[in-house]
């Protein structure tokens, strides 16, 4: 039993040390102005549709959305595709159905009830919850302070990551070549010793990521004529991925606002009731 406890403690210490090391790497996260930020913000339907196009034409080659159903593309507060377009889009994909051919299974066109396929590569993460998976970016211990005060959340992280590819810094050229691509918003990859100062602190932000730059600008052609510059495409797909992680964001905000208004009115009524009940007794001898 003591051995098991020792191994558990050693594992916990190793994970903590890894988190501390990652936390020491400074990153450059840009504050994008998304329409869904703030207590009254909501998704921009046209932006979500553009983001869906970017995901379909570029991101889906490697990444999946296995927690999102095709029928959700028709929901209010989301991309809002007409039902016929949503069904046609679902048929664009094939899913494996185990019930076909007496249990042997086979591929068939997807229906609105099916989910997006999973990632096609083992090292490519699913993007369903990517915008919510960056709890450490939300503030100390995942408290959400940055997201609440500054409007900085997972969508900003994704957009900054997509636009954060730069040439390797000079310090990296002095040591052994690094595998991957230098990204100022990424903080979980390798780091060359030549970019550490005498105290072991990082002299440049970010680190090296194995994913090649997926966007370069003018990667897609929007039907609405919206700008296809790198930053705008990154914003569109980041907003779409935020919707996949928080499809009920607008409804939740409305419910929260209703609750606040109800509690405010209730507090005023309780205060007036208290004044009316106790006013005759306050000035008695």
C-alpha positions as CSV (number, residue, x, y, z in Angstrom):
1,X,0.0,0.0,0.0
2,X,2.8,2.4,0.9
3,X,4.4,1.7,-2.5
4,X,1.1,2.6,-4.3
5,X,0.8,5.8,-2.3
6,X,4.4,6.7,-3.2
7,X,3.8,6.1,-6.9
8,X,0.6,8.2,-6.7
9,X,2.4,11.0,-5.0
10,X,5.3,10.9,-7.5
11,X,2.8,11.0,-10.4
12,X,1.0,14.0,-8.8
13,X,4.3,15.8,-8.3
14,X,5.3,15.1,-11.9
15,X,2.0,16.4,-13.3
16,X,2.3,19.5,-11.0
17,X,5.8,20.2,-12.2
18,X,4.7,19.9,-15.8
19,X,1.9,22.3,-15.2
20,X,4.3,24.8,-13.5
21,X,6.7,24.5,-16.5
22,X,3.9,25.2,-18.9
23,X,2.7,28.1,-16.9
24,X,6.1,29.7,-17.0
25,X,5.9,29.9,-20.8
26,X,4.6,33.3,-21.8
27,X,2.2,33.5,-24.7
28,X,0.7,36.2,-26.9
29,X,-3.0,36.0,-26.9
30,X,-4.9,38.6,-28.9
31,X,-8.2,40.0,-27.6
32,X,-10.6,39.6,-30.5
33,X,-14.0,41.3,-30.5
34,X,-16.5,38.5,-30.8
35,X,-20.2,39.2,-30.9
36,X,-21.1,36.6,-28.2
37,X,-19.0,38.2,-25.5
38,X,-20.5,40.0,-22.6
39,X,-23.8,39.3,-20.7
40,X,-25.9,40.5,-23.7
41,X,-23.8,39.0,-26.5
42,X,-25.1,36.5,-29.0
43,X,-23.7,34.6,-32.0
44,X,-23.5,36.1,-35.4
45,X,-25.3,33.7,-37.6
46,X,-23.5,34.7,-40.8
47,X,-20.1,34.3,-39.0
48,X,-21.1,30.9,-37.8
49,X,-22.0,29.9,-41.3
50,X,-18.6,31.2,-42.6
51,X,-16.9,29.3,-39.8
52,X,-18.7,26.1,-40.8
53,X,-17.4,26.6,-44.3
54,X,-13.8,27.0,-43.1
55,X,-14.2,23.9,-40.9
56,X,-15.6,21.9,-43.8
57,X,-13.1,22.9,-46.4
58,X,-10.0,22.9,-44.2
59,X,-10.2,21.7,-40.7
60,X,-12.3,18.5,-41.3
61,X,-9.5,16.9,-43.2
62,X,-7.8,16.1,-39.9
63,X,-10.1,17.1,-37.0
64,X,-13.6,15.9,-36.1
65,X,-16.7,17.2,-34.2
66,X,-18.0,13.9,-32.8
67,X,-20.1,15.6,-30.0
68,X,-22.1,17.8,-32.5
69,X,-25.1,16.4,-34.4
70,X,-25.9,17.6,-37.9
71,X,-29.4,18.6,-36.8
72,X,-27.9,21.2,-34.5
73,X,-26.9,23.2,-37.6
74,X,-30.6,24.0,-38.0
75,X,-31.1,25.3,-34.4
76,X,-31.9,28.9,-33.6
77,X,-29.0,30.7,-32.1
78,X,-26.6,28.6,-34.2
79,X,-25.6,28.6,-37.9
80,X,-29.4,28.4,-38.7
81,X,-29.1,26.4,-41.9
82,X,-32.5,25.8,-43.6
83,X,-33.6,22.2,-43.1
84,X,-33.1,21.2,-46.7
85,X,-29.5,22.6,-46.6
86,X,-28.8,20.9,-43.3
87,X,-30.0,17.5,-44.7
88,X,-27.9,18.0,-47.8
89,X,-24.9,18.9,-45.8
90,X,-25.3,15.8,-43.6
91,X,-25.4,13.6,-46.7
92,X,-22.0,15.0,-47.7
93,X,-20.5,12.8,-44.9
94,X,-20.5,9.0,-44.5
95,X,-20.9,7.2,-41.2
96,X,-20.4,3.6,-40.2
97,X,-23.7,1.8,-39.3
98,X,-23.2,-1.4,-37.4
99,X,-26.8,-2.5,-38.0
100,X,-26.4,-2.9,-41.8
101,X,-25.9,-6.3,-43.4
102,X,-27.0,-8.4,-40.4
103,X,-24.7,-6.7,-38.0
104,X,-21.6,-6.7,-40.2
105,X,-21.9,-3.0,-40.7
106,X,-21.2,-0.7,-43.6
107,X,-20.9,3.0,-44.4
108,X,-24.0,5.0,-45.4
109,X,-24.8,8.7,-46.0
110,X,-25.2,10.6,-42.7
111,X,-28.6,11.8,-41.5
112,X,-29.5,14.8,-39.3
113,X,-29.6,12.4,-36.3
114,X,-25.9,11.4,-36.8
115,X,-23.0,13.3,-35.3
116,X,-20.0,14.7,-37.2
117,X,-17.3,12.1,-37.8
118,X,-14.4,11.8,-35.3
119,X,-10.9,13.0,-36.0
120,X,-9.3,11.1,-38.9
121,X,-5.8,11.2,-37.4
122,X,-4.9,9.8,-34.0
123,X,-2.8,12.8,-33.1
124,X,-5.4,15.4,-34.2
125,X,-7.7,16.4,-31.3
126,X,-11.5,16.5,-31.7
127,X,-12.6,20.1,-31.9
128,X,-16.1,19.7,-30.2
129,X,-14.9,21.1,-26.9
130,X,-11.7,22.8,-27.9
131,X,-13.0,26.3,-27.0
132,X,-13.9,25.1,-23.5
133,X,-10.9,23.0,-23.0
134,X,-8.6,26.0,-22.3
135,X,-9.6,26.4,-18.6
136,X,-6.1,27.4,-17.7
137,X,-6.2,30.3,-20.1
138,X,-9.3,31.6,-18.4
139,X,-7.4,32.8,-15.3
140,X,-5.7,31.4,-12.2
141,X,-6.8,27.9,-11.5
142,X,-9.4,28.0,-14.2
143,X,-11.6,30.6,-12.4
144,X,-12.7,32.3,-15.5
145,X,-11.6,35.7,-14.4
146,X,-10.1,36.7,-17.8
147,X,-13.2,35.6,-19.6
148,X,-15.5,37.4,-17.3
149,X,-13.5,40.7,-16.9
150,X,-11.7,41.0,-20.3
151,X,-13.9,38.8,-22.5
152,X,-10.9,36.6,-23.1
153,X,-11.8,32.9,-23.5
154,X,-11.2,29.8,-25.6
155,X,-12.3,31.5,-28.9
156,X,-9.5,34.1,-28.5
157,X,-7.0,31.3,-27.8
158,X,-8.0,29.4,-31.0
159,X,-7.9,32.6,-33.1
160,X,-4.5,33.6,-31.7
161,X,-3.2,30.1,-32.3
162,X,-4.2,30.1,-35.9
163,X,-2.6,33.5,-36.5
164,X,0.3,33.0,-34.2
165,X,2.7,31.2,-36.6
166,X,6.0,33.2,-37.0
167,X,9.5,32.6,-38.2
168,X,11.8,31.0,-35.6
169,X,13.5,33.5,-33.3
170,X,17.2,34.0,-33.6
171,X,17.9,32.2,-30.4
172,X,16.4,29.0,-31.8
173,X,18.7,29.1,-34.8
174,X,21.8,29.0,-32.6
175,X,21.0,25.5,-31.1
176,X,19.7,22.2,-32.5
177,X,16.8,22.5,-35.0
178,X,13.4,22.1,-33.4
179,X,10.7,19.8,-34.7
180,X,7.5,21.6,-35.6
181,X,6.5,25.2,-36.1
182,X,7.1,28.2,-33.9
183,X,3.8,29.6,-32.5
184,X,3.7,32.5,-30.1
185,X,0.3,31.4,-28.6
186,X,1.2,27.8,-28.0
187,X,2.7,26.8,-24.6
188,X,2.8,23.0,-24.5
189,X,5.5,22.0,-27.0
190,X,9.2,21.7,-26.9
191,X,11.6,24.5,-26.2
192,X,15.3,24.9,-27.1
193,X,17.8,25.5,-24.4
194,X,19.4,28.3,-26.5
195,X,16.2,30.4,-25.9
196,X,16.6,30.2,-22.1
197,X,18.4,32.8,-20.0
198,X,20.8,32.1,-17.2
199,X,17.9,31.6,-14.7
200,X,16.2,29.2,-17.0
201,X,13.4,31.6,-18.0
202,X,12.1,31.7,-21.6
203,X,13.3,34.6,-23.6
204,X,10.7,34.4,-26.3
205,X,6.9,33.7,-26.0
206,X,5.2,30.5,-27.2
207,X,6.8,27.3,-28.2
208,X,6.9,24.8,-31.1
209,X,3.7,23.0,-32.3
210,X,3.6,19.9,-34.5
211,X,0.6,21.2,-36.5
212,X,1.5,23.0,-39.7
213,X,-0.2,26.4,-40.3
214,X,-3.7,25.5,-41.4
215,X,-4.6,29.0,-42.6
216,X,-2.7,31.4,-44.8
217,X,-5.3,33.9,-45.8
218,X,-7.6,33.6,-48.9
219,X,-8.0,29.9,-48.1
220,X,-11.8,30.0,-48.8
221,X,-14.2,32.1,-50.9
222,X,-17.2,33.4,-49.0
223,X,-20.5,33.7,-50.8
224,X,-21.4,36.9,-48.9
225,X,-18.2,38.6,-50.0
226,X,-16.7,38.9,-46.5
227,X,-13.0,39.4,-46.2
228,X,-10.8,36.3,-46.4
229,X,-7.8,37.7,-44.7
230,X,-6.1,35.4,-42.3
231,X,-7.3,37.2,-39.2
232,X,-10.9,37.2,-40.4
233,X,-10.9,33.6,-41.3
234,X,-9.4,32.7,-37.9
235,X,-12.2,34.7,-36.2
236,X,-14.9,32.9,-38.2
237,X,-13.8,29.4,-37.5
238,X,-13.0,30.2,-33.8
239,X,-16.6,31.6,-33.4
240,X,-18.0,28.4,-35.0
241,X,-15.9,26.2,-32.6
242,X,-17.1,28.3,-29.7
243,X,-20.7,27.5,-30.8
244,X,-19.9,23.7,-31.0
245,X,-18.7,23.9,-27.4
246,X,-21.5,26.2,-26.1
247,X,-24.5,25.7,-28.4
248,X,-26.9,27.0,-25.7
249,X,-24.8,30.0,-24.8
250,X,-27.5,32.6,-25.8
251,X,-30.3,30.6,-24.0
252,X,-28.2,30.4,-20.9
253,X,-27.5,34.1,-20.9
254,X,-31.2,34.8,-21.3
255,X,-32.1,32.5,-18.4
256,X,-29.4,34.2,-16.3
257,X,-30.7,37.7,-17.1
258,X,-34.3,36.6,-16.3
259,X,-33.1,35.2,-13.0
260,X,-31.3,38.4,-12.1
261,X,-34.3,40.5,-12.9
262,X,-36.6,38.2,-10.9
263,X,-34.3,38.3,-7.9
264,X,-34.0,42.1,-8.2
265,X,-37.8,42.6,-8.2
266,X,-38.1,40.0,-5.3
267,X,-35.5,41.9,-3.3
268,X,-37.4,45.2,-3.7
269,X,-40.7,43.6,-2.7
270,X,-39.2,42.0,0.3
271,X,-37.6,45.3,1.4
272,X,-40.9,47.2,1.0
273,X,-42.8,44.4,2.8
274,X,-40.3,44.6,5.7
275,X,-40.7,48.4,5.9
276,X,-44.5,48.1,5.9
277,X,-44.6,45.4,8.6
278,X,-42.2,46.9,11.0
279,X,-42.8,50.6,10.5
280,X,-45.6,50.8,13.2
281,X,-43.3,49.1,15.8
282,X,-40.2,51.1,15.3
283,X,-41.2,54.3,17.2
284,X,-43.1,52.6,20.0
285,X,-41.7,53.3,23.5
